[in-house]
Amino acid sequence: MTPHLLSAADLSLDDATLILDTADELARLSDRPVKKLPTLRGRTVVNLFFEDSTRTRISFEAAAKRLSADVINFSAKGSSVSKGESLKDTALTLEAMGADAVVIRHGASGAPHTLAHSGWIGGSIVNAGDGTHEHATQALLDAFTMRKHLTTLAGRKVVVVGDVLHSRVARSNVLLLSTLGADVTLVAPPTLLPVGVGSWPCNFSYDLDASLPGADAVMMLRVQQERMNAAFFPSVREYSRRYGLDGDRMARLPDHAIVMHPGPMNRGLEITAEVADSDRAVIVEQVTNGVSVRMAVLYLLLGGSDSALGAVE
Ligand code: CP
C-alpha cells in the first residue's frame, strides 16, 4: 500500500483484498475479553476533525486504541482554528508533537491530498471524509459488510440510492466496488446526480422501483440538506415517495438482500423507521465493522506488512 489512504481509487484489487482480509482477522479480537493488541505501542494517531462526526471519529479512536497507539483527538471547534489558524500551521503543530498518522475530516474536497503532498507532516494521512469528494474507509467498511453477507463482491448487484451529488460515500463506494467486481447502479433524481456521472464505473437510473429487482444490497444515502443551497426536489414528501425505502419496496427485494446506510440517517426521509430497524438492515453492523476495518488500515499503513493473524494469536 501507499503510505497514505486518500482515495478508494488508489486501492488495487490486491490492496483492497489485503485490507478486508486483515480486518477479518482483527475482527476476531472483538470476541475476546481483552480487545487490545500491542502492535502500535509508542505510535501516535491524531484524529483531526474539521467537520462533525460520530461514527468515523469514534471508530478511528477505538481502532487506534485497540492497537495500543496513543490517540490525540483534535476538533476544530474549540481549537485555534476558530482564531483563524491555517491548515498548514495546524499541521505543523501536529508534526511537532510527533504524529505518525493523521486521520483528517475536512469540509474542503482535497484537504487530505494537500496534507499528504505538502510535506508539512511526515506521517501517513488517512482521508476520513473530504467535502463531497471521498470517504474511502466508509467504502471499505461497506465492502467488508457486504462481503460478510454475500460472500463475494464479484458479480453482486449493489444499488446506491439518493443524494449522490453531495455524497463522498457514493463516490468512494463506486470506485471500490467496481475494483472488487461488483455491478453498481446509482439511483437518484436528475438534480442529485453529479455532472459527468456517465464516466463513473457504474450504471445510473432515475427509477428506484425498476432498479431494485435482483439487488443483492441496497445502500440508502443521507439527503444532505446542510449542503443544499437550492431546492433539489419539490418536497420531502415527493422525495420519499419516489426515492425513499419503505416496507413495501423492501418486501420486493430478493430474500437475501441487505439494506445499508452509512449514517447518520434521516428517518422518514430516505428510509423509514420500519426498514431501518428491520432484520434486513445491517446499519449497526456497518458501525461495528468500521472499527475492524480502520484497525486494518492503521495497522497496514503504520508498518504491518505480515498477516495480522500473528498479531492476534
Ligand atoms: N458515516 C459517517 O461518516 O458518519 P459520521 O459522519 O458520523 O462519521
Residues whose N, C-alpha, C, O or C-beta is under 5 A from the ligand:
A	BS01	CP	D52 S53 T54 R55 T56 R57 P262 G263 P264
